[in-house]
Amino acid sequence: MRARIAASLIVAASLMPLLPASGQDRPDYLDDRSTASSVVASFYNAINRQEYSRAYSYFGIDAAGASYEDFKAGYADTASVSVKTGAEISDGAAGSTYYTLPVAIDAQSRAGKHKVFAGCYTLRLVQPAVQDTPQFSPLHIEKAALKVAKGSLDMLVGKPCAP
């Protein structure tokens, strides 16, 4: 688990080309958990707005793999993140739907250096009809598998995730 979060932290920490220098230039708030791509877009929106608690909440209870403090510290040098997503693929299994989503990210450090990452996110939705006890679990990120990559975001995101 820690490796998953660490990979996500490394990616995110160096991934933020959309975070503005001043608060007035921050991107509009986005919190949409209706599709796999909207969850990932909302996650990076939270990172770009430096709302790390909200970003952390997009991971499942055991999926973050790191404490909140470590997660937040992983983004200390991140200025902004641009993200592109490819076509999501869904697969049902025993009361849950799993989604795989190809992702390409351009992260910008506070020093202005860019790093590109590509890989896949795995998301999970426990069917709402079978959730009969609090706390409701919305569609969330189960795993992030991203690696440093070369190429354009459009080119990188065109590669499908392995099922």
PEQUINOR-V531842 format. One record per helix or strand of 3 or more residues. SS is the DSSP state (helix for helix, strand for strand). FROM is the first residue (numbers start at 1). LEN is the number of residues. Records with the same first field share a line. If there is no record, write none. Layout:
SS=FROM-LEN + FROM-LEN
This chain:
helix=2-12 + 23-3 + 36-13 + 52-5 + 68-6 + 128-3 + 153-5
strand=78-16 + 96-14 + 114-13 + 140-9
